Amino acid sequence: MSSEKFESLDDDFTSILDSLRERIERKIPNYTGEERKTAVRHAERNMEEANIILQEMEEEAKVAPMSYRTQMLSQLRNYRRDIDQLSRALKRGTASGFGGSESYGFERNDRVEASQRAKLMEGTQILNRTTDSIARSHQISAETDQIGVETIDELGRQREVLERTRDRLVDTDTNLSRSRKILKTMAMRVMTNKMILIVVILIELAILGIVIWWKFFK
């Protein structure tokens, strides 16, 4: 089956069904008087519990995947038929085992007890469903908190990466500024050397001119 809860309910129902068969088919026919009343009362209580479990199993089957739903519903129909058969057998045993006034008093008291037990079981079911709903809400809340923590951690890591990138950009900008200064200094030195070279060439030309004039025109 696809549901652990369905399997657990199935185990509980099978246990109650076996107990009902034992009590209705073997024990009650052999009992008399107060002992028979007590056995019938216990059987009817078990019958109510079995019906409540069947209702819960039907709810589980309705939300089960389609591949499992058909098998679950078929099994529940068989269970429902078994319960109906045992219920009719119990009614026949009750009707044949008591006199008119005794049976009337017993059935009236038993109906009151059955109604009280049904209300109690219904309240228990509502409480269980509420507890399950609260548990699911807590689980969703915990998962949401975990996602939030992971998101904050991821944003923190991204911030650290951005800060390191910014620091590297600042260092790169500083290095570029130093490089520009160095290049300007080198350019100035190159210009100075060129000017000095030009002056030297002019001086040498002047000296050469003087030498030529002195040699040929003096």
N, C-alpha and C positions, 0 to 999 in steps of 0.2 A: 504494500500500500504506500501511498505517497505521504501520509500524515502519521506522525508518531502519536499524536493525540487520538486519532481514529483507532490505531492499533491498541492503544491502552484502554480505550472505551470498549473495544471489541473483547478484550480479555475480561474486563469487568462484567460485561453483559453475558458472556459465555458462562462465567462462574455462577452468576445469579440464575441463569436459565437452567443449569444443571441442578442447582439447589431447588428450584421450583418443581422441576420434574420429580425429583426425589420426594419432595414433601407432598405434592398433589397426587401422584400416582401410587405411592407406596405407603406413606405415613398416615395421611389424613383418613383414608378408608379404614384403617385399623384403629383409629382413635375414637373415643366417645367422650361426651360431657365437656368439662372445662378444658381438658387436654386437647380435644378436637377444636374448640373455639380458639385456643391459643395458636394452634398450628395453622388454622385458616387465617387468623389475623396476621401472622408472620408471612404467610403466602401472599396475602393481598399487599402487604407492605413491600415485599420483594417485587411484586408485579408493578407497583408504582415506580419503584426505583428502576426497573427494567425499561419501562416506558420513557422515563426521563432520559436514561442513557441512550435509548433509541433516537430521541429527539436531538440530542447533542451530536450523535453520529450522523444523522441526516443533515444537520447544519454543516458538519465537516465535509460530507460528501458533496454538498452543493458548491463548495468553493474549491474542490479538488480538480486537478487537471482532467481534461476530457478522457485521456487514455486510462485513468483510474476510476472515473466517476461511474461509468456503466457497471463495472464490477462491484463497486461499493453499494450502489442502489439495488442491484440484484441480491446481494447478500442481505441488505436491510429488509427487502421484501420477504425473504425466507424467515428472517428473525421475527418480523411482524406476524407472519402466519403462525409461527410457533407460539408466540405470546397469545394470539387470539385462541388457538386451540387449548392452551393451558388455562386461559381465563374461562372458557366455556366449561372445561372440566371442573374447575374450581367452583363455578356457580352450581353445577349439577351436584357436586359433593356437598355444598353448603345447603342446598335446598332439600336434599334427601337426608341430611344428618340432624336436622333440628325440627322441633315442633313449631306450630304456628306462632304463638305468643313469644316463645323463646327466640325463634328466628327473627321476629320483628324487632325485639329489643336489641338483639345482637347486631343486626344490620344497621339499626339507627345509630347505635354507639360507634359502630365501626365506620359509618359514613362520616361522622364527626371527626374521628381520629384520622381517617383518610384525608379529609379536607385540610386538617391542620398539618398533616405530613406533607401534603402537596404544596401548601403555602410555604412551609419551611424549606422544602426542596427547591421551590421556585426562587425564594429569597437567596438560597445558597448559590443557585445558578447565576442569578444577577450579580451577586458578590464576586463570584469567580470571573464572570465576564468583565466586570469593572476592574478587578485586580489585573487581569490580562491586559486590558486596555491601558491601565496606568503603567504596567511594566513595559509595554511597547512604546508608550510616550517617553518613559525614562530612557529607553534604549535609543530612540530617535534623538532625544536631547543630548545624550552622551556622544552619539556619533556626530551630531552637529558641532558640539564643543570640540571634539577631536579635529574635525575639519577646520574649524576656526583657528585652533592652535597651530595646525600644520600650515595654514595660510599665512598666519603671522610670522612663523619661523621662515617660510619661504620669502616673504617680503623683507624680513631682516637680512637674509642672505643676499638678496638682490640689492638692498641698500648698501651693504658692505662692498659688493662688487662695483657699484656705481661710485662709491667714495674712493675706492682704490683707483678706478679709472680716472676720476677727477684729479687725484693726486699725481697720477702719471702724466696727465695733460698739463698740470701746473709745472711739473719738472721739465717736461718737453718744451714748454713755452720759455722757461728760464734758460734752458740750454740754447734755444734759438736766439734769445736776446744776447747771450754771451757770444754766440757765433757771429751775429751781426756786428757786434762791437769789434771782434777780432778781424772780420773782413774789412771793416772801415779802416781799422788801424793799418792793415796790410796795404789797402788801397792808397792811404796817405803816404806810406813809406815808398810804395812804387812810384807815385807821382814825385815825391821828393828826390828819389834816385834819378828819375828821368830828367828833372830840372838840373840836378847837379851834373849829370852826364852832358846835357846840352851846353851848360856853362863851360865845362871842361873842353868840349869840342870847340866852342867859340874861342876860348883862350888859346887853344893849340893852333887854330886857324890864324888867329891874330899874330901869334908868335911866328908861325910859318911865313905869313905875309911880310912881317918885319924883316925876317932873315932874307927873304928873296929880294926885297927892296934894297937891303943893305948890301947884298952881294952884287947885284947887277946895276944898281943905279947910283951907288955911292962913289 
